[in-house]
Amino acid sequence: MKPKQCPNCQGELTTEQVEKILKGDVHTAIIQVEAEVCLNCGERLYKPEVVRQFAQIRAKLKNKETTDFELIGQSFRVRSPNRA
């Protein structure tokens, strides 16, 4: 059953397609999923099966099991020159 209000601020929820960024060790994945999104505070609520999918993807990333993932580029860390 879909919640009627945001559990965080009691705001109105709407169903949207959202991008979720998942990290596992040094790897990152981006997935499009459906979520209930609060129109007031932006809180996202995911179905339990979507949360399980997140855990599976994170485990694959951590174990470097990425052959079934689409490579879309590279990421780089840039350190601030003011950082000690």
N, CA and C atoms as a LAMMPS dump frame, in Angstrom:
ITEM: TIMESTEP
0
ITEM: NUMBER OF ATOMS
252
ITEM: BOX BOUNDS ff ff ff
-5.0000000000000000e+02 5.0000000000000000e+02
-5.0000000000000000e+02 5.0000000000000000e+02
-5.0000000000000000e+02 5.0000000000000000e+02
ITEM: ATOMS id mol type element x y z
1 1 1 N 0.834 -1.188 0
2 1 2 C 0 0 0
3 1 3 C 0.882 1.256 0
4 2 1 N 0.564 2.196 -0.83
5 2 2 C 1.313 3.434 -0.98
6 2 3 C 1.05 4.375 0.2
7 3 1 N 2.129 4.929 0.8
8 3 2 C 1.91 5.902 1.871
9 3 3 C 1.228 7.154 1.309
10 4 1 N 0.405 7.791 2.125
11 4 2 C -0.346 8.961 1.687
12 4 3 C 0.415 10.258 1.917
13 5 1 N 1.315 10.245 2.912
14 5 2 C 2.072 11.45 3.251
15 5 3 C 3.532 11.08 3.508
16 6 1 N 4.388 12.059 3.354
17 6 2 C 5.809 11.878 3.634
18 6 3 C 6.005 11.587 5.123
19 7 1 N 6.735 10.539 5.458
20 7 2 C 6.982 10.252 6.874
21 7 3 C 7.91 11.266 7.527
22 8 1 N 8.607 12.058 6.717
23 8 2 C 9.552 13.046 7.225
24 8 3 C 8.871 14.367 7.591
25 9 1 N 8.03 14.883 6.659
26 9 2 C 7.448 16.218 6.878
27 9 3 C 5.929 16.257 6.692
28 10 1 N 5.32 15.125 6.392
29 10 2 C 3.874 15.008 6.156
30 10 3 C 3.441 15.645 4.842
31 11 1 N 4.403 15.958 3.959
32 11 2 C 4.089 16.553 2.664
33 11 3 C 3.446 15.559 1.711
34 12 1 N 2.96 16.066 0.594
35 12 2 C 2.3 15.243 -0.42
36 12 3 C 3.348 14.463 -1.22
37 13 1 N 3.034 13.193 -1.529
38 13 2 C 3.922 12.336 -2.306
39 13 3 C 3.427 12.215 -3.738
40 14 1 N 4.369 12.089 -4.669
41 14 2 C 4.058 11.86 -6.065
42 14 3 C 4.983 10.76 -6.589
43 15 1 N 4.509 9.965 -7.526
44 15 2 C 5.317 8.905 -8.115
45 15 3 C 6.138 9.49 -9.257
46 16 1 N 7.46 9.247 -9.228
47 16 2 C 8.359 9.782 -10.246
48 16 3 C 9.429 8.759 -10.601
49 17 1 N 9.985 8.906 -11.796
50 17 2 C 11.191 8.175 -12.183
51 17 3 C 12.37 9.013 -11.694
52 18 1 N 13.27 8.406 -10.921
53 18 2 C 14.407 9.129 -10.364
54 18 3 C 15.692 8.375 -10.664
55 19 1 N 16.794 9.089 -10.643
56 19 2 C 18.106 8.479 -10.757
57 19 3 C 18.649 8.25 -9.358
58 20 1 N 19.168 7.053 -9.135
59 20 2 C 19.785 6.716 -7.852
60 20 3 C 21.244 6.377 -8.123
61 21 1 N 22.148 6.977 -7.384
62 21 2 C 23.57 6.698 -7.505
63 21 3 C 23.947 5.716 -6.406
64 22 1 N 24.554 4.601 -6.817
65 22 2 C 24.953 3.554 -5.88
66 22 3 C 26.463 3.409 -5.926
67 23 1 N 27.082 3.258 -4.762
68 23 2 C 28.527 3.102 -4.69
69 23 3 C 28.866 1.771 -4.035
70 24 1 N 29.913 1.153 -4.549
71 24 2 C 30.437 -0.074 -3.988
72 24 3 C 31.933 -0.087 -4.188
73 25 1 N 32.696 0.048 -3.123
74 25 2 C 34.148 0.147 -3.187
75 25 3 C 34.505 1.38 -4.015
76 26 1 N 35.252 1.226 -5.095
77 26 2 C 35.646 2.378 -5.909
78 26 3 C 34.733 2.574 -7.11
79 27 1 N 33.742 1.721 -7.271
80 27 2 C 32.855 1.789 -8.426
81 27 3 C 31.538 2.483 -8.08
82 28 1 N 30.932 3.081 -9.114
83 28 2 C 29.66 3.78 -8.96
84 28 3 C 28.731 3.353 -10.078
85 29 1 N 27.444 3.177 -9.761
86 29 2 C 26.43 2.843 -10.76
87 29 3 C 25.287 3.843 -10.638
88 30 1 N 24.651 4.107 -11.765
89 30 2 C 23.482 4.976 -11.805
90 30 3 C 22.327 4.145 -12.331
91 31 1 N 21.204 4.164 -11.63
92 31 2 C 20.038 3.386 -12.037
93 31 3 C 18.803 4.279 -12.007
94 32 1 N 17.919 4.094 -12.966
95 32 2 C 16.623 4.8 -12.998
96 32 3 C 15.589 3.886 -12.356
97 33 1 N 14.895 4.381 -11.353
98 33 2 C 13.865 3.613 -10.657
99 33 3 C 12.666 4.493 -10.344
100 34 1 N 11.571 3.852 -10.01
101 34 2 C 10.374 4.566 -9.582
102 34 3 C 10.433 4.757 -8.074
103 35 1 N 10.042 5.956 -7.632
104 35 2 C 10.016 6.255 -6.199
105 35 3 C 8.855 7.183 -5.901
106 36 1 N 8.428 7.16 -4.678
107 36 2 C 7.481 8.146 -4.18
108 36 3 C 8.331 9.308 -3.677
109 37 1 N 8.116 10.501 -4.216
110 37 2 C 8.935 11.664 -3.881
111 37 3 C 8.055 12.724 -3.233
112 38 1 N 8.525 13.241 -2.105
113 38 2 C 7.787 14.288 -1.398
114 38 3 C 7.926 15.606 -2.146
115 39 1 N 6.804 16.249 -2.421
116 39 2 C 6.803 17.532 -3.107
117 39 3 C 7.304 18.668 -2.219
118 40 1 N 7.343 18.429 -0.899
119 40 2 C 7.764 19.465 0.041
120 40 3 C 9.263 19.381 0.361
121 41 1 N 9.729 18.199 0.803
122 41 2 C 11.114 18.085 1.272
123 41 3 C 12.013 17.266 0.35
124 42 1 N 11.442 16.583 -0.641
125 42 2 C 12.245 15.807 -1.578
126 42 3 C 12.588 14.403 -1.119
127 43 1 N 12.126 14.01 0.048
128 43 2 C 12.368 12.652 0.554
129 43 3 C 11.904 11.634 -0.482
130 44 1 N 12.69 10.566 -0.662
131 44 2 C 12.34 9.509 -1.611
132 44 3 C 12.012 8.232 -0.859
133 45 1 N 10.915 7.608 -1.252
134 45 2 C 10.512 6.333 -0.669
135 45 3 C 10.531 5.283 -1.776
136 46 1 N 11.253 4.18 -1.524
137 46 2 C 11.397 3.12 -2.513
138 46 3 C 10.664 1.87 -2.059
139 47 1 N 10.155 1.105 -3.018
140 47 2 C 9.523 -0.174 -2.713
141 47 3 C 10.589 -1.14 -2.212
142 48 1 N 10.199 -2.109 -1.367
143 48 2 C 11.182 -3.064 -0.817
144 48 3 C 11.972 -3.809 -1.897
145 49 1 N 11.338 -4.169 -3.013
146 49 2 C 12.066 -4.894 -4.06
147 49 3 C 13.123 -4.008 -4.724
148 50 1 N 12.881 -2.709 -4.769
149 50 2 C 13.862 -1.771 -5.329
150 50 3 C 15.044 -1.643 -4.367
151 51 1 N 14.769 -1.595 -3.078
152 51 2 C 15.835 -1.52 -2.07
153 51 3 C 16.693 -2.787 -2.131
154 52 1 N 16.079 -3.957 -2.328
155 52 2 C 16.833 -5.204 -2.482
156 52 3 C 17.722 -5.143 -3.727
157 53 1 N 17.195 -4.56 -4.804
158 53 2 C 17.969 -4.408 -6.027
159 53 3 C 19.185 -3.508 -5.776
160 54 1 N 19.011 -2.447 -5.004
161 54 2 C 20.125 -1.571 -4.646
162 54 3 C 21.223 -2.377 -3.945
163 55 1 N 20.838 -3.221 -2.993
164 55 2 C 21.807 -4.03 -2.246
165 55 3 C 22.549 -4.992 -3.17
166 56 1 N 21.844 -5.592 -4.112
167 56 2 C 22.477 -6.509 -5.063
168 56 3 C 23.487 -5.774 -5.937
169 57 1 N 23.121 -4.604 -6.41
170 57 2 C 24.013 -3.814 -7.264
171 57 3 C 25.248 -3.381 -6.476
172 58 1 N 25.056 -2.924 -5.236
173 58 2 C 26.198 -2.514 -4.408
174 58 3 C 27.16 -3.677 -4.182
175 59 1 N 26.605 -4.866 -3.94
176 59 2 C 27.45 -6.056 -3.729
177 59 3 C 28.238 -6.379 -4.995
178 60 1 N 27.596 -6.28 -6.166
179 60 2 C 28.297 -6.532 -7.423
180 60 3 C 29.41 -5.514 -7.638
181 61 1 N 29.133 -4.255 -7.347
182 61 2 C 30.156 -3.223 -7.487
183 61 3 C 31.341 -3.501 -6.572
184 62 1 N 31.053 -3.842 -5.329
185 62 2 C 32.105 -4.108 -4.349
186 62 3 C 32.96 -5.293 -4.776
187 63 1 N 32.329 -6.324 -5.363
188 63 2 C 33.041 -7.526 -5.786
189 63 3 C 33.574 -7.432 -7.216
190 64 1 N 33.441 -6.248 -7.819
191 64 2 C 33.908 -5.988 -9.182
192 64 3 C 33.255 -6.925 -10.205
193 65 1 N 31.994 -7.271 -9.963
194 65 2 C 31.207 -8.1 -10.882
195 65 3 C 30.367 -7.169 -11.757
196 66 1 N 31.019 -6.484 -12.683
197 66 2 C 30.359 -5.427 -13.443
198 66 3 C 30.194 -5.756 -14.923
199 67 1 N 30.383 -7.018 -15.321
200 67 2 C 30.311 -7.369 -16.742
201 67 3 C 28.928 -7.124 -17.337
202 68 1 N 27.875 -7.202 -16.537
203 68 2 C 26.528 -6.965 -17.057
204 68 3 C 26.081 -5.504 -16.914
205 69 1 N 26.999 -4.618 -16.506
206 69 2 C 26.715 -3.193 -16.399
207 69 3 C 27.253 -2.484 -17.634
208 70 1 N 26.598 -1.4 -18.027
209 70 2 C 27.038 -0.602 -19.174
210 70 3 C 28.046 0.442 -18.707
211 71 1 N 29.229 0.424 -19.292
212 71 2 C 30.252 1.411 -18.981
213 71 3 C 29.886 2.723 -19.66
214 72 1 N 29.807 3.812 -18.878
215 72 2 C 29.378 5.093 -19.453
216 72 3 C 30.428 6.186 -19.32
217 73 1 N 31.582 5.883 -18.757
218 73 2 C 32.614 6.91 -18.637
219 73 3 C 33.548 6.626 -17.492
220 74 1 N 34.237 7.642 -17.042
221 74 2 C 35.162 7.53 -15.929
222 74 3 C 34.912 8.677 -14.963
223 75 1 N 35.31 8.454 -13.735
224 75 2 C 35.198 9.509 -12.723
225 75 3 C 36.587 9.858 -12.228
226 76 1 N 36.754 11.093 -11.823
227 76 2 C 38.039 11.551 -11.327
228 76 3 C 37.832 12.333 -10.038
229 77 1 N 38.791 12.206 -9.125
230 77 2 C 38.781 13 -7.898
231 77 3 C 39.698 14.191 -8.124
232 78 1 N 39.237 15.368 -7.812
233 78 2 C 40.049 16.577 -7.922
234 78 3 C 40.181 17.151 -6.525
235 79 1 N 41.384 17.247 -6.076
236 79 2 C 41.637 17.776 -4.73
237 79 3 C 41.837 19.29 -4.794
238 80 1 N 41.26 19.976 -3.844
239 80 2 C 41.393 21.422 -3.76
240 80 3 C 42.841 21.782 -3.449
241 81 1 N 43.394 22.808 -4.109
242 81 2 C 44.775 23.198 -3.82
243 81 3 C 44.955 23.726 -2.393
244 82 1 N 43.853 24.134 -1.757
245 82 2 C 43.918 24.654 -0.387
246 82 3 C 43.875 23.547 0.656
247 83 1 N 43.654 22.319 0.205
248 83 2 C 43.521 21.188 1.141
249 83 3 C 44.897 20.696 1.529
250 84 1 N 45.089 20.514 2.812
251 84 2 C 46.394 20.053 3.324
252 84 3 C 46.574 18.57 3.134
